C-alpha cells in the first residue's frame, strides 16, 4: 500500500532515518561485528599481526636417503632409510618423534577400536551386509598382527649404535644420545617392513582377478619425521584415518626396487631412465619432451603383454632412482599393468617446462588416455595463475581405484573408471576430471603451502576445493561442479545443529567431513570472491597468502589475517559466522511499505486523493448497484439535489493554489530543490529479518512495472547495529511490482520461500507412475543406450 509523507517533515527526512537506524543502548548486544580478538593467537615474532611469517619464524627439515623393495610375490614393502634431521628451532631437543602411519592397520590400533556405528534395525542392503563381513574379515586379519610396521633396527648413522625408541600406536619417539642444539643436525638409520593393505582411499593395492596382478599405490610407507613448530611444539597427534598428515620439507633420494616388468612412477625426477627404459621408450620420452600433446611412453599393447606374467614370476628386478628437492613427502606407484603417457610443456609461457604424466591400466581407457595428462597440465596452469607457479619438474596422475583420490607431492592416485565395454556416463567423466584437478591441485595446498592437515582439514581441502571449482569452470564453462556454488551447500546448512561442526574443528572430530571441510569453506571463499570482497580484492589477497606461505607452514590465523591485510576489508564477522559457527544464512523479506512525498501541490495531492477515493468506492456492491442507479430517489427527483450533489471536493481552487505558493515562498533554495527532486519518487521501506543468524550482504532485485529491473547491494555491515531485524529505505523513480532477496543465489540462503515480496509460491511437482521393474535399458549409460539403438551394421564403427 502506498503511504504519503507530509512535506513539512521532508527536510528532516534524512536525519530522522539515521536516528531510527540507531538502536537503543539496551538493544546493542550485537557482537558479530566485533574483532575476533582473543579467538586468534597473539601475534609475535614468529607470526605477525598481518598474517605473515615473522622475523624469528623457523621450520625444521628432514632429508631422506631411502632404499626400498616392493616384494610383489608377498605384497610387502621392505625398506631402509638414513634420515638427517635439522633443528632450525630456538629450542634444544632431547628426543624426536616419527610418524608410523601404517600402524593404523595394526591389531588394536586406536583408529580401528574407536570407530563407531551399529546395525540398522530397519534393515540393510546386501552391500551393507558384505561391508560388515569384510570389516570382520579385516579384523580377523589384524588379529594375526599381519599389518602395521615391523621396525627391525634404529641406529645412530655415525656410530652404528642402537638407539632407544618407544612406539606409541602410530608414533615413535627416538631418544637422542645427546641433546640436539639449535642449528645442529643429527643422522640416524631405520629399517622396517610391512604388508601392503588393500587400497583404502589413501594407499594400498588393487587386485585384478582377471589377470591376477596388482596395482600398487604406496604412500605413508616409511617412518617420517613429525613437525616441530612455534605453535604446537611436536605435532604428534595419532593417525586415526580421517585427519591426514602434518609433515616437514626436505630432500629425498629414493631407490625403488621392483619386478623388472613393472613401470614405476614417483615423487621427483627419475635419475636413471637409461637403465630402466627400453631404447624405444627412451625415444618416446625424447619425443614427449617437445610435444604439446601426450605421447605414449608405454603402450596398452605393451602393458597387456606384461600383465600376462603373475606376481612371483622370476623375471629379475630393476631399481628406479628418484630425486626430489624440497618436498614434504614421497609416494610411488608400481605395476606391470601400467600404460604411461607424458608431455613436457611450457605451462606458464616463461620458458620453464614441466612434465605432465599419467600412469593407468587398460581398465581406465578410453577416458584416461584422452583426458588425464591434459587435465594435469590444465590444473598446474589454473592453480599457478592464482597462487604461485608450480616449482617442481613433474606432476603425475595415477589411475587408482574406480572412485576417490589421494594426493602426494608431484604424484596423485585418482579414480574414475569407465564400464568394461569402454562406455561411461557423463557423471563418471566429470568425476574423473574433477578428482584429477583436485588431487593434482593439492600440490599447491598443502604440498607447497604446507598447512597442518592432521589438525585443520579445511586449510588444504577447503582452499583446494575452491581452486578446483575455478579450474573446472576454466576447463569447461558448463562443467557440472559439485561444490563451490552457494546453492550447493544449502542442504548441509539446513541440517540439525546437533550434527554440524564448525569449520574450525580438529580434523578427526569433524562430523560430515566432506560438506564441512571441503564444500563449506570452498563456498565461503567463493562468496568472499563474488559477493563480499569482489574478484579483484580477493584474488590479490589470496595470491598474497600463497606467496607468503609457500614452502612454509601457516595456521588459520595467518590465513584470516593475510586476507584482511592484503585487501583492506574487515572480515572478522565473516570468519565468525562461516568458520567458527554452525548457524545458517536465512534472510526474510518480511514486508515492504511504499511511500511518496506529499509536496503540498494541490494539483498532485487532489488527483491522488481522487484516484484513491475511486479505488475505495469500487466495491462489489457499488459495481452491482450501477445497473439500477437511475432508479434512486435523487436521480428521479431533481428537487432532492443541492450544492453537494454537483460539488467536486477534488477540484483545484484558486485558494488552493495561493496557499501552495505562499508555502513555497517560506522555503529556502535548498529546501525547494529537495522538494523538486523528490517529485514522483517512490520511497520503499524494506523490513528484513536475519532468521538464520549469520549476517550477510543484502542483495535485492527490483522488478519494475515497465518490465525493467535493477539490483541493489548492501554490505553485511548493514546488520551491525541490529543483527536480528532492520529496516532499509530504497528510493526509485519507477514503481516496483516485485522484490526478491538473493536473486542470483549468492549467499547460501536456506529458505528461498521468504525471499520475495509479495510472496511468490513455487509449485511442488509430483509424478503419476505405475510400479514397474527397472529395465536393462534404463540402467544403461547414454553411450550404451545409443549403441543399443543403432542398427547392427553401424554399431561396430560408432565413435565415442
Buried (B, 14 or more C-beta within 10 A) or exposed (E): EEEBBEBEEBBEBEEEBEEEBEBEEEEEEBEBBEEBEEEBBEBEEBBBEBBBBBEEBBBBBBBBBBBBBBBBEEBBBBBBBBBBBBBBBEBEBEBBBBBBBBBBBBBEBBBBEEEEEEEEEEEEEEEEEEEEEEEEEBEEBBEEEBBBBBBEEBBBBEEEEEBEBEBEBBBBBBEBBEEBEEEBBBEBBBBBBBBBBBBBBBBBBBEBEEBEBBBBBBBBBBBBBBBBBBBBBBBBBBBBBBBBBBBBBBBBBBBBBBBBBBBBBBBBBBBEBEEBBEEEBBEBBEBBBEBEEBBBBBBBEBBBEBBEBEBEEEEEBBBBBBBBBBBBBBBBBBBBBBBBBBBBBEBBEEEEBBBBBBBBBBBBBEBBBEBBBBBBBBBBBBBBBBBBBBBBBBBBBBBBBBBBBBBBBBBBBBBBBBEEEEBBBEEBBBBBBBBBBBBBBBBBBBBBBBBBBBBBBBBBBBBBBBBBBBBBBBBEEEBEBBBBBBBBBBEBBEBEEEEBBBBBBBBBEBEBBBBBBBBBBBBBBBBBBBBBBEEEBBBEBBBBBBBBBBBBBBBBBBBBBBBBBBBEBEBBBBBBBBBBBBBBBBBBBBEBBBBBBBBBBBEBBBEBBBEEEEEEEEEEEEEEEEEEEEEEEEEEEEEEEEEEEEEEEBEBEEEBEEEBEEBEEEBEEEBEEBBEEBEEEBBBBBBBBBBBBBBBBBBBBBBBEEEEBEEBEBBBEBBBBBBBEBBBBBEBEBBBEBBBBBBEBBBBBBBBEBBBBEEEEEEEEEEEEEEEEEEEEEEBBEBBBBBEEEEEEEEEEEEE
